[in-house]
Amino acid sequence: MSPVVRDTSFIETRSPNMALQFRERVASSPNSEAYRYPAEDGQPWVSMTWKDTGELVEKWAAGLLALGITSEERVGIAAGTRVEWIVADLAVMCAGAATTTVYPSTMAEDVAYILADSGSRVVFAEDDAQVAKLRDNRASLPDLFKIVVFEGTTDGDWIIGLDDLAELGEKHLAAHPDAIDQAVAGIKPGQLATLIYTSGTTGKPKGVRLTHSSWTYEGAVVQSQKILDESDLQFLWLPMAHSFGKVLLSAQLACGFATAVDGRVDRIIDNLAIVRPTFMGAAPRIFEKAYARIITMQESEGGAKEKIFNAAFAVGKQVDALKFAGKSVPITLKLQHAVFDRLVFSKIRDRFGGRVRFFLSGSAALNREIAEWFHAAGILILEGYGLTETSAGAFVNSPDDYKIGTVGQVFPGGEVRLGDGDEIQIKGPNIMDGYHNMPEETAKTLTEDGWLHTGDKGSIDADGFLTITGRIKELFKTSGGKYVAPPAIEAKMKAICPYVSQFMVFGNERNYCIALVTLDPDAMKGWAAENGQAGASYADLVASAPVHAMVQAYVDELNGQLNRWETVKKFELLDHDLTIESGELTPSLKVKRNVVEENNKAIIDALYA
């Protein structure tokens, strides 16, 4: 399919590299806020201007040059999302080097593989726990000669602190005042900027090579849409080691908005009320949890409040249906909606700070019913789509032009087509260079003329809006020959049952489908209090007959919406929720289906016994 015809002149006029783009932002907005981050001990958040950020980046970048880091050499960052991660990444790029991203939850063996495969020479490590992974594998890291810790123990030799790096940088700049100017001027658009290693649910992680021009294109696309500017405030919690987090940095440099940074997932809702952002990027799990919490709270209150709540959403959805159909809203319905907006919807919006213009959802499919529920409350969730291999963004809905249930239109300057089996294939300036040290894997994924095989199935409507219909590898066929798309069933269940955390459907080459189920621990505390089991442990709750019966009722409701061959005949409640730490979730909160299936093979087999 040909690209949607839109203005693409910004592609030729964008910054040639991320380092120059950052320095241009510092020069144009020196006194505007760039970042804010939480202080210790409950004090007000600390704010940094672009000028403050620029000065710190220059010192750290010069420090890397003083250590001998040269063009395109890799520098690792093994840390959670925090302002130091961003400053370190900017410093790496301003030194002309390339960042290797490492999730802090990555096991020591995989950390060693990633850093060795990338040839990383310096690593920014968050703390002593990250340093321990490097120390334990030092013999297999011959290229690594220096560690810079954000916080932790230094030895003045192999391990130094941020102040030590800044001091090295100041001395280097005193002797070579134009060192950063020269480094930035030497960065070519096609030069390596970032190596992001995929999760590696099967086999070793693959290093995706992303260039400066890919990132500046991503930022320029957002800027060209004129949906964000310096008046906006982002709340950023996403893992910066993930492409979704990184692409929001490129958008910030292009548009100039401020960013409040705190990677602690358990603090997201509290932080939203404090920060009061105008937008935020998130994985669908965050919206699912917020939806479930609000629904269960209303159910527990019952009475008149629950009736008003349900009536409000009935009216909200009715108004949306008329608007989406291009019809006018009757005056009586408008008045009802205004009353419910004041009584119900405004309070829901206040939970997210009260100023959000839109949320961006990515990294996994967002359930349509949940998106419609938020929309009825006056909260717009714009779903997008992309892969690490596309520098994160490839499609996105716009605040002025969106269709719920789709991931929007292809980025201006990009192209999309459907290949065999309706596989989505993408071409454009955001496509990776290839996989690091893996020419055969690159050849399997990238065609000679630049088309990327995504492995996802989709459909495209007449207006160019893409709908994801499944992951080709996740589709399975029952022994009766019927195809099943698990993600679609799983998403339906999350909209039906507010207590479900994960619902994973299996049934490949079997005669019926089964599910492994985990429940949300926070939601279950409320359920337990309402059902005479207050204080019961999670494991005791999921083992109890009342909880099993509650889940069974929701599964029965789900099955009423499915084809006969898709229905879930049996399920098992796992005694723990999936976590990043257990290796069953990626840091962007996606389920590692293969890991879950392997870990629970005996349970799955028993459901077919």
VEXDREN-2710 file (C-alpha; in Angstrom, 1 decimal):
% VEXDREN-2710
k/r/px/py/pz
1/MET/0.0/0.0/0.0
2/SER/1.3/3.5/-0.8
3/PRO/1.9/5.9/2.0
4/VAL/-0.9/8.4/3.0
5/VAL/-0.1/11.6/1.2
6/ARG/1.1/14.2/3.8
7/ASP/3.8/16.9/4.0
8/THR/7.2/15.2/4.5
9/SER/9.4/18.3/4.0
10/PHE/10.5/18.0/7.6
11/ILE/12.4/14.9/6.8
12/GLU/15.0/16.8/4.8
13/THR/15.3/19.7/7.2
14/ARG/15.6/17.8/10.5
15/SER/18.8/17.8/12.6
16/PRO/21.5/15.5/11.2
17/ASN/22.1/13.9/14.6
18/MET/20.7/13.7/18.1
19/ALA/23.7/15.4/19.7
20/LEU/23.2/18.5/17.5
21/GLN/19.5/18.3/18.1
22/PHE/20.1/18.4/21.9
23/ARG/22.5/21.3/21.6
24/GLU/20.1/23.3/19.4
25/ARG/17.4/22.7/22.0
26/VAL/19.7/24.0/24.8
27/ALA/20.5/27.1/22.7
28/SER/16.9/27.9/21.8
29/SER/15.3/27.2/25.3
30/PRO/18.1/27.7/27.8
31/ASN/16.0/28.9/30.7
32/SER/13.0/26.7/30.1
33/GLU/12.5/23.6/32.3
34/ALA/13.9/20.4/30.8
35/TYR/13.6/17.9/33.6
36/ARG/12.3/17.4/37.1
37/TYR/12.9/14.5/39.3
38/PRO/11.8/13.5/42.9
39/ALA/14.0/14.6/45.7
40/GLU/14.7/12.4/48.7
41/ASP/12.6/12.4/51.9
42/GLY/9.4/13.7/50.3
43/GLN/10.8/17.1/49.5
44/PRO/9.5/19.0/46.4
45/TRP/10.7/17.7/43.0
46/VAL/14.0/19.2/41.7
47/SER/13.9/21.1/38.4
48/MET/16.6/21.4/35.8
49/THR/16.6/23.9/32.9
50/TRP/18.0/23.1/29.5
51/LYS/21.0/25.2/30.3
52/ASP/21.6/23.2/33.5
53/THR/21.2/19.9/31.5
54/GLY/23.5/21.2/28.7
55/GLU/26.3/22.0/31.2
56/LEU/26.1/18.6/32.8
57/VAL/26.0/16.8/29.5
58/GLU/29.1/18.6/28.3
59/LYS/31.1/17.7/31.4
60/TRP/30.1/14.0/31.2
61/ALA/30.7/13.9/27.4
62/ALA/34.1/15.4/27.8
63/GLY/34.8/12.9/30.6
64/LEU/34.1/10.1/28.2
65/LEU/36.4/11.7/25.6
66/ALA/39.1/12.0/28.3
67/LEU/38.7/8.3/29.0
68/GLY/39.5/7.7/25.3
69/ILE/36.0/6.9/24.0
70/THR/35.9/7.5/20.2
71/SER/33.3/7.7/17.5
72/GLU/30.7/4.9/17.6
73/GLU/32.3/3.1/20.4
74/ARG/29.7/1.6/22.7
75/VAL/29.0/2.8/26.2
76/GLY/26.5/0.8/28.3
77/ILE/23.8/2.1/30.6
78/ALA/22.6/-0.4/33.2
79/ALA/20.0/1.4/35.2
80/GLY/16.4/2.1/35.8
81/THR/14.6/5.2/34.5
82/ARG/15.9/8.3/36.2
83/VAL/17.3/11.6/35.1
84/GLU/20.9/10.4/35.3
85/TRP/20.0/7.8/32.6
86/ILE/18.9/10.5/30.2
87/VAL/21.9/12.8/30.9
88/ALA/24.3/9.8/30.5
89/ASP/22.7/8.9/27.1
90/LEU/22.9/12.5/25.9
91/ALA/26.5/12.6/27.0
92/VAL/27.3/9.4/25.1
93/MET/25.8/10.9/21.9
94/CYS/27.6/14.2/22.4
95/ALA/30.9/12.4/22.6
96/GLY/30.1/10.7/19.3
97/ALA/29.7/7.3/20.9
98/ALA/26.7/4.9/20.9
99/THR/24.6/3.8/23.9
100/THR/24.1/0.1/24.7
101/THR/21.0/-0.2/26.8
102/VAL/20.7/-2.7/29.6
103/TYR/17.6/-3.3/31.8
104/PRO/18.4/-3.3/35.5
105/SER/16.4/-6.5/35.8
106/THR/18.6/-8.3/33.3
107/MET/20.3/-11.5/34.7
108/ALA/24.1/-11.2/35.1
109/GLU/24.7/-13.8/32.4
110/ASP/22.7/-11.9/29.8
111/VAL/24.3/-8.6/30.9
112/ALA/27.7/-10.1/30.2
113/TYR/26.5/-11.3/26.8
114/ILE/25.1/-8.0/25.8
115/LEU/28.1/-6.0/26.9
116/ALA/30.5/-8.4/25.3
117/ASP/28.6/-8.7/22.1
118/SER/28.3/-4.9/21.8
119/GLY/31.9/-4.4/22.7
120/SER/31.0/-1.8/25.3
121/ARG/34.1/-0.1/26.8
122/VAL/32.5/2.0/29.5
123/VAL/29.3/1.3/31.5
124/PHE/27.2/3.6/33.6
125/ALA/25.9/1.4/36.4
126/GLU/23.1/2.4/38.7
127/ASP/24.3/1.0/41.9
128/ASP/26.4/-1.7/43.6
129/ALA/23.9/-4.4/42.5
130/GLN/24.5/-3.6/38.9
131/VAL/28.3/-3.4/39.4
132/ALA/28.2/-6.9/41.0
133/LYS/26.9/-8.4/37.8
134/LEU/29.9/-6.8/35.9
135/ARG/32.5/-7.8/38.6
136/ASP/31.3/-11.4/38.6
137/ASN/31.7/-11.6/34.8
138/ARG/34.8/-9.4/34.4
139/ALA/36.8/-12.2/32.7
140/SER/34.3/-12.4/29.9
141/LEU/34.3/-8.6/29.4
142/PRO/37.7/-7.8/27.9
143/ASP/36.6/-4.5/26.3
144/LEU/35.1/-3.1/29.5
145/PHE/37.8/-0.9/31.2
146/LYS/35.7/1.6/33.2
147/ILE/32.5/1.7/35.3
148/VAL/30.8/5.0/36.2
149/VAL/28.3/4.5/39.1
150/PHE/25.2/6.8/39.6
151/GLU/25.3/5.8/43.3
152/GLY/27.4/3.2/44.9
153/THR/30.9/2.3/45.9
154/THR/33.9/3.5/43.9
155/ASP/37.5/2.3/43.9
156/GLY/39.2/5.2/42.1
157/ASP/40.3/2.8/39.4
158/TRP/37.9/0.4/37.6
159/ILE/34.9/2.1/39.3
160/ILE/34.5/5.9/39.5
161/GLY/31.6/8.2/40.3
162/LEU/29.7/10.8/38.4
163/ASP/31.7/13.6/40.1
164/ASP/34.9/11.9/39.0
165/LEU/33.7/11.7/35.4
166/ALA/32.7/15.4/35.5
167/GLU/36.1/16.4/36.9
168/LEU/37.8/14.5/34.1
169/GLY/35.5/16.4/31.7
170/GLU/36.3/19.8/33.1
171/LYS/40.1/19.1/32.8
172/HIS/39.6/17.9/29.2
173/LEU/37.6/20.9/28.2
174/ALA/40.2/23.2/29.8
175/ALA/42.8/21.7/27.6
176/HIS/40.6/21.2/24.5
177/PRO/37.8/23.8/24.6
178/ASP/36.3/22.7/21.3
179/ALA/36.3/19.0/22.0
180/ILE/32.5/18.6/22.1
181/ASP/32.0/20.8/19.1
182/GLN/34.4/18.6/17.1
183/ALA/32.8/15.4/18.3
184/VAL/29.3/16.6/17.4
185/ALA/30.3/18.0/14.1
186/GLY/31.8/14.6/13.2
187/ILE/28.6/12.6/13.7
188/LYS/27.1/11.4/10.4
189/PRO/23.3/10.9/10.2
190/GLY/23.7/7.2/9.5
191/GLN/26.1/6.7/12.4
192/LEU/25.1/4.2/15.2
193/ALA/23.4/6.0/18.1
194/THR/21.9/3.2/20.1
195/LEU/22.1/-0.6/20.5
196/ILE/18.9/-2.0/22.1
197/TYR/18.8/-5.7/22.8
198/THR/15.5/-7.5/22.4
199/SER/14.1/-9.4/25.3
200/GLY/15.4/-12.8/24.0
201/THR/12.5/-15.0/25.1
202/THR/14.0/-17.7/22.9
203/GLY/17.8/-17.8/22.3
204/LYS/20.2/-15.0/22.9
205/PRO/19.1/-11.3/22.7
206/LYS/19.5/-9.6/19.4
207/GLY/21.1/-6.2/19.3
208/VAL/19.1/-3.8/17.2
209/ARG/21.3/-1.1/15.5
210/LEU/19.5/2.3/15.5
211/THR/21.1/5.4/13.9
212/HIS/21.0/9.1/14.7
213/SER/18.9/9.7/11.6
214/SER/16.3/7.2/12.8
215/TRP/15.8/9.0/16.1
216/THR/15.8/12.5/14.6
217/TYR/13.2/11.3/12.2
218/GLU/11.0/10.0/15.0
219/GLY/11.3/13.4/16.9
220/ALA/10.6/15.4/13.7
221/VAL/7.5/13.3/13.0
222/VAL/6.0/14.3/16.4
223/GLN/7.1/17.9/15.9
224/SER/5.5/18.1/12.4
225/GLN/2.1/17.0/13.9
226/LYS/2.0/20.1/16.1
227/ILE/0.5/18.1/18.9
228/LEU/3.2/18.9/21.5
229/ASP/5.2/22.0/22.3
230/GLU/7.1/23.8/25.1
231/SER/3.9/24.3/27.1
232/ASP/3.5/20.6/27.6
233/LEU/4.7/18.5/30.6
234/GLN/5.4/14.8/30.1
235/PHE/5.5/12.2/32.9
236/LEU/8.1/9.6/32.0
237/TRP/8.3/6.2/33.8
238/LEU/8.9/3.9/30.9
239/PRO/12.1/1.9/30.9
240/MET/14.7/4.0/29.0
241/ALA/16.4/0.8/27.9
242/HIS/13.2/0.1/25.8
243/SER/12.6/1.9/22.5
244/PHE/9.3/3.4/23.7
245/GLY/11.1/5.3/26.4
246/LYS/13.9/6.4/24.1
247/VAL/11.6/7.6/21.4
248/LEU/10.0/10.0/23.9
249/LEU/13.4/11.5/24.5
250/SER/13.8/12.3/20.7
251/ALA/10.3/13.8/20.7
252/GLN/11.2/16.0/23.7
253/LEU/14.3/17.3/22.0
254/ALA/12.3/18.2/18.9
255/CYS/9.3/19.8/20.6
256/GLY/10.9/21.2/23.8
257/PHE/8.4/20.1/26.4
258/ALA/9.5/19.5/30.0
259/THR/9.7/15.9/31.4
260/ALA/9.2/14.7/35.0
261/VAL/11.1/11.5/35.4
262/ASP/10.5/8.6/37.9
263/GLY/10.8/5.0/36.8
264/ARG/9.2/3.5/39.9
265/VAL/6.1/1.7/38.5
266/ASP/4.4/1.5/41.9
267/ARG/4.5/5.3/42.1
268/ILE/2.9/6.1/38.7
269/ILE/-0.7/7.0/39.9
270/ASP/0.6/8.9/42.9
271/ASN/3.1/10.8/40.8
272/LEU/0.5/11.7/38.2
273/ALA/-1.5/13.5/40.9
274/ILE/1.6/15.4/42.0
275/VAL/3.2/16.2/38.6
276/ARG/-0.1/16.9/36.8
277/PRO/1.3/16.2/33.3
278/THR/-0.4/17.0/30.0
279/PHE/0.6/13.7/28.5
280/MET/2.2/10.3/29.3
281/GLY/3.3/7.2/27.4
282/ALA/2.4/3.9/28.9
283/ALA/1.9/0.2/28.3
284/PRO/-1.7/-1.1/28.3
285/ARG/-1.2/-2.8/31.6
286/ILE/-1.1/0.6/33.3
287/PHE/-4.5/1.5/31.9
288/GLU/-5.9/-1.9/32.7
289/LYS/-4.9/-1.6/36.3
290/ALA/-6.3/2.0/36.6
291/TYR/-9.6/0.8/35.0
292/ALA/-9.9/-2.2/37.3
293/ARG/-9.2/-0.2/40.4
294/ILE/-11.8/2.4/39.6
295/ILE/-14.4/-0.2/38.7
296/THR/-13.8/-2.3/41.9
297/MET/-13.9/0.7/44.1
298/GLN/-17.3/1.7/42.7
299/GLU/-18.6/-1.8/43.1
300/SER/-17.5/-1.9/46.7
301/GLU/-19.3/1.4/47.5
302/GLY/-22.5/0.2/46.0
303/GLY/-25.8/2.0/46.5
304/ALA/-26.6/5.4/45.0
305/LYS/-22.9/6.1/44.1
306/GLU/-22.6/3.0/42.0
307/LYS/-25.9/3.7/40.2
308/ILE/-24.8/7.3/39.4
309/PHE/-21.4/5.9/38.2
310/ASN/-23.0/3.3/35.9
311/ALA/-25.6/5.9/34.6
312/ALA/-22.8/8.3/33.8
313/PHE/-20.9/5.8/31.7
314/ALA/-24.1/4.8/29.9
315/VAL/-24.6/8.4/28.9
316/GLY/-20.9/9.0/28.1
317/LYS/-20.9/6.0/25.8
318/GLN/-24.1/7.1/24.1
319/VAL/-22.7/10.6/23.5
320/ASP/-19.5/9.1/22.0
321/ALA/-21.5/6.7/19.8
322/LEU/-23.5/9.7/18.3
323/LYS/-20.3/11.7/17.8
324/PHE/-18.4/8.9/16.2
325/ALA/-21.3/8.3/13.8
326/GLY/-21.2/12.0/12.9
327/LYS/-24.6/12.7/14.4
328/SER/-25.6/15.6/16.7
329/VAL/-26.2/15.1/20.4
330/PRO/-29.7/16.1/21.6
331/ILE/-29.8/18.9/24.1
332/THR/-31.3/16.8/26.9
333/LEU/-28.4/14.3/26.5
334/LYS/-25.9/17.1/26.5
335/LEU/-27.3/18.4/29.8
336/GLN/-27.2/14.9/31.3
337/HIS/-23.6/14.5/30.2
338/ALA/-22.6/17.9/31.7
339/VAL/-24.0/16.8/35.0
340/PHE/-22.3/13.5/35.0
341/ASP/-19.1/15.1/33.9
342/ARG/-19.1/17.2/37.0
343/LEU/-20.2/14.4/39.3
344/VAL/-18.2/11.4/37.9
345/PHE/-15.9/12.0/35.0
346/SER/-14.0/15.1/36.4
347/LYS/-13.1/13.0/39.5
348/ILE/-11.7/10.3/37.3
349/ARG/-9.6/12.8/35.4
350/ASP/-8.4/14.3/38.7
351/ARG/-6.8/10.9/39.5
352/PHE/-4.4/11.5/36.6
353/GLY/-3.7/15.0/37.6
354/GLY/-6.6/16.7/35.9
355/ARG/-4.5/18.2/33.0
356/VAL/-3.9/15.2/30.7
357/ARG/-4.7/16.0/27.1
358/PHE/-4.0/12.5/25.9
359/PHE/-2.1/9.3/26.8
360/LEU/0.0/7.4/24.3
361/SER/-0.3/3.6/24.5
362/GLY/2.2/1.2/23.0
363/SER/4.4/-1.9/23.4
364/ALA/1.3/-4.2/23.4
365/ALA/-2.4/-4.2/22.2
366/LEU/-4.8/-2.0/24.2
367/ASN/-8.3/-3.5/24.7
368/ARG/-10.8/-1.5/22.7
369/GLU/-13.5/-1.6/25.4
370/ILE/-11.1/-0.1/28.0
371/ALA/-10.1/2.6/25.5
372/GLU/-13.8/3.4/24.9
373/TRP/-14.4/3.5/28.7
374/PHE/-11.6/6.1/29.2
375/HIS/-12.9/8.1/26.2
376/ALA/-16.3/8.2/27.7
377/ALA/-14.7/9.8/30.8
378/GLY/-13.0/12.4/28.7
379/ILE/-9.6/10.8/28.7
380/LEU/-8.2/10.2/25.2
381/ILE/-5.8/7.3/24.8
382/LEU/-4.0/7.4/21.4
383/GLU/-2.7/3.9/20.5
384/GLY/0.4/3.6/18.4
385/TYR/2.4/0.7/17.0
386/GLY/6.0/0.0/16.2
387/LEU/8.9/-2.3/17.2
388/THR/12.4/-1.8/18.5
389/GLU/13.4/-2.4/14.8
390/THR/11.4/0.7/13.8
391/SER/12.9/2.9/16.5
392/ALA/9.7/2.4/18.4
393/GLY/7.1/4.5/16.5
394/ALA/5.8/3.6/13.1
395/PHE/2.0/4.3/13.4
396/VAL/0.1/6.5/15.8
397/ASN/-3.4/8.0/16.1
398/SER/-3.6/11.8/16.3
399/PRO/-5.7/13.9/18.8
400/ASP/-7.4/15.4/15.7
401/ASP/-7.7/12.2/13.7
402/TYR/-8.1/8.9/15.6
403/LYS/-10.0/5.7/15.4
404/ILE/-10.3/3.7/18.6
405/GLY/-9.3/0.1/18.1
406/THR/-6.7/1.0/15.5
407/VAL/-3.0/2.0/15.9
408/GLY/-3.5/5.0/13.5
409/GLN/-1.8/5.8/10.2
410/VAL/1.8/5.1/9.1
411/PHE/4.2/8.0/10.0
412/PRO/4.6/10.6/7.2
413/GLY/7.5/9.5/5.1
414/GLY/6.9/5.8/5.9
415/GLU/5.3/3.1/3.9
416/VAL/3.3/0.0/4.8
417/ARG/2.1/-3.1/2.9
418/LEU/0.5/-6.4/3.8
419/GLY/2.5/-9.5/2.8
420/ASP/1.8/-13.2/2.9
421/GLY/-0.7/-14.1/5.6
422/ASP/-1.5/-10.3/6.0
423/GLU/1.9/-9.7/7.6
424/ILE/2.6/-6.1/8.3
425/GLN/5.7/-4.9/6.5
426/ILE/7.2/-1.4/7.0
427/LYS/9.7/0.8/5.2
428/GLY/11.0/4.2/6.1
429/PRO/13.7/6.4/7.7
430/ASN/13.1/4.8/11.1
431/ILE/14.0/1.2/10.1
432/MET/17.1/-0.3/11.9
433/ASP/20.4/-0.8/10.2
434/GLY/20.2/-4.5/11.1
435/TYR/21.1/-6.8/14.0
436/HIS/24.5/-6.4/15.5
437/ASN/26.9/-9.2/14.5
438/MET/23.9/-11.2/13.1
439/PRO/23.9/-10.9/9.3
440/GLU/21.8/-14.0/8.8
441/GLU/19.1/-12.8/11.2
442/THR/19.1/-9.4/9.5
443/ALA/18.6/-11.0/6.1
444/LYS/15.6/-12.9/7.4
445/THR/14.0/-9.7/8.7
446/LEU/15.0/-7.0/6.2
447/THR/14.5/-7.3/2.5
448/GLU/17.2/-6.1/0.2
449/ASP/15.1/-3.1/-0.7
450/GLY/14.5/-2.1/2.9
451/TRP/11.1/-3.6/3.9
452/LEU/10.9/-4.9/7.5
453/HIS/9.0/-8.1/8.3
454/THR/7.2/-7.4/11.6
455/GLY/5.8/-10.8/12.3
456/ASP/2.5/-9.2/13.1
457/LYS/-0.8/-9.6/11.2
458/GLY/-3.0/-6.6/10.4
459/SER/-5.6/-5.0/8.2
460/ILE/-5.7/-1.4/6.8
461/ASP/-8.9/0.5/6.1
462/ALA/-9.6/2.9/3.3
463/ASP/-8.3/5.9/5.4
464/GLY/-5.0/4.1/6.1
465/PHE/-5.7/3.2/9.7
466/LEU/-4.0/0.0/10.7
467/THR/-5.6/-2.6/13.0
468/ILE/-3.4/-5.3/14.5
469/THR/-5.1/-8.7/14.3
470/GLY/-2.5/-10.9/15.9
471/ARG/1.1/-12.0/16.2
472/ILE/1.8/-14.6/13.6
473/LYS/3.9/-16.7/16.0
474/GLU/1.2/-16.5/18.7
475/LEU/-1.6/-17.8/16.5
476/PHE/-2.2/-21.5/17.1
477/LYS/-4.3/-24.2/15.5
478/THR/-6.4/-26.6/17.6
479/SER/-6.4/-30.3/16.8
480/GLY/-9.7/-29.7/15.1
481/GLY/-8.0/-27.4/12.6
482/LYS/-9.4/-24.1/13.9
483/TYR/-7.1/-21.0/14.3
484/VAL/-7.1/-19.1/17.6
485/ALA/-5.6/-15.6/18.3
486/PRO/-4.9/-15.6/22.0
487/PRO/-4.3/-11.8/22.4
488/ALA/-7.8/-11.0/21.3
489/ILE/-9.4/-13.4/23.8
490/GLU/-7.0/-12.2/26.6
491/ALA/-7.9/-8.6/26.0
492/LYS/-11.6/-9.3/26.1
493/MET/-11.2/-11.0/29.5
494/LYS/-9.3/-8.0/31.0
495/ALA/-12.2/-5.7/30.0
496/ILE/-14.8/-8.1/31.5
497/CYS/-13.0/-9.0/34.8
498/PRO/-11.5/-6.1/36.9
499/TYR/-9.6/-8.6/39.1
500/VAL/-7.6/-10.3/36.3
501/SER/-3.9/-9.3/36.0
502/GLN/-2.9/-11.8/33.3
503/PHE/-5.1/-14.2/31.3
504/MET/-3.0/-16.4/29.0
505/VAL/-4.7/-18.8/26.6
506/PHE/-3.1/-22.0/25.3
507/GLY/-4.3/-24.8/23.0
508/ASN/-1.9/-25.4/20.2
509/GLU/-2.7/-28.8/18.6
510/ARG/-5.0/-29.6/21.5
511/ASN/-8.8/-30.3/21.3
512/TYR/-9.8/-27.3/23.4
513/CYS/-8.4/-24.0/24.9
514/ILE/-7.3/-23.6/28.5
515/ALA/-6.0/-20.5/30.4
516/LEU/-3.5/-19.7/33.1
517/VAL/-4.8/-16.8/35.2
518/THR/-3.2/-14.4/37.6
519/LEU/-5.2/-11.9/39.7
520/ASP/-4.2/-8.4/40.6
521/PRO/-3.0/-8.4/44.2
522/ASP/-4.2/-4.9/44.9
523/ALA/-7.7/-5.5/43.5
524/MET/-7.9/-8.8/45.4
525/LYS/-7.3/-7.0/48.7
526/GLY/-10.5/-5.1/48.1
527/TRP/-12.4/-8.2/47.1
528/ALA/-11.2/-10.1/50.2
529/ALA/-12.4/-7.3/52.5
530/GLU/-15.8/-7.3/50.8
531/ASN/-16.1/-11.1/51.0
532/GLY/-15.1/-12.0/54.5
533/GLN/-11.5/-12.9/53.8
534/ALA/-9.7/-9.7/54.8
535/GLY/-6.0/-10.3/55.5
536/ALA/-5.8/-13.5/53.6
537/SER/-2.7/-14.0/51.5
538/TYR/-2.7/-13.9/47.8
539/ALA/-1.9/-17.6/47.6
540/ASP/-4.7/-18.5/50.0
541/LEU/-7.2/-16.4/48.1
542/VAL/-6.5/-17.9/44.7
543/ALA/-6.7/-21.4/46.2
544/SER/-10.1/-20.7/47.7
545/ALA/-13.4/-22.0/46.2
546/PRO/-15.2/-18.5/46.3
547/VAL/-12.4/-16.9/44.2
548/HIS/-12.4/-19.8/41.8
549/ALA/-16.2/-19.4/41.4
550/MET/-15.9/-15.7/40.9
551/VAL/-13.3/-16.1/38.1
552/GLN/-15.4/-19.0/36.6
553/ALA/-18.4/-16.6/36.3
554/TYR/-16.3/-14.1/34.4
555/VAL/-14.9/-16.9/32.2
556/ASP/-18.5/-18.0/31.4
557/GLU/-19.3/-14.4/30.4
558/LEU/-16.2/-14.3/28.2
559/ASN/-17.1/-17.6/26.5
560/GLY/-20.5/-16.1/25.6
561/GLN/-18.6/-13.7/23.3
562/LEU/-16.4/-16.2/21.6
563/ASN/-16.6/-18.8/18.8
564/ARG/-17.1/-22.3/20.1
565/TRP/-13.6/-23.4/19.3
566/GLU/-12.1/-20.3/21.1
567/THR/-14.0/-20.9/24.4
568/VAL/-11.9/-21.6/27.5
569/LYS/-12.9/-25.0/28.9
570/LYS/-10.6/-25.1/31.9
571/PHE/-8.4/-22.6/33.7
572/GLU/-5.9/-22.6/36.6
573/LEU/-5.2/-19.7/39.0
574/LEU/-1.5/-19.4/39.5
575/ASP/-0.2/-18.8/43.1
576/HIS/1.7/-15.6/42.1
577/ASP/1.3/-12.7/39.8
578/LEU/3.8/-12.4/36.9
579/THR/6.6/-10.0/37.6
580/ILE/9.7/-8.5/35.8
581/GLU/11.8/-10.0/38.5
582/SER/10.6/-13.5/37.9
583/GLY/11.5/-13.1/34.2
584/GLU/7.9/-13.7/33.1
585/LEU/7.3/-10.0/32.2
586/THR/9.5/-7.8/30.1
587/PRO/10.4/-4.4/31.6
588/SER/7.7/-2.8/29.4
589/LEU/5.2/-5.2/31.1
590/LYS/4.6/-7.6/28.2
591/VAL/4.1/-11.2/29.0
592/LYS/6.9/-13.6/28.0
593/ARG/4.5/-16.3/26.8
594/ASN/7.2/-18.9/26.2
595/VAL/8.7/-18.5/29.7
596/VAL/5.2/-18.7/31.3
597/GLU/4.4/-21.8/29.3
598/GLU/7.7/-23.5/30.1
599/ASN/7.4/-22.6/33.8
600/ASN/3.9/-24.0/34.0
601/LYS/4.2/-27.0/31.7
602/ALA/3.0/-29.5/34.4
603/ILE/-0.1/-27.4/35.1
604/ILE/-1.0/-27.0/31.4
605/ASP/-0.6/-30.8/30.9
606/ALA/-2.8/-31.5/33.9
607/LEU/-5.6/-29.3/32.4
608/TYR/-5.7/-31.7/29.5
609/ALA/-5.4/-34.9/31.5
END
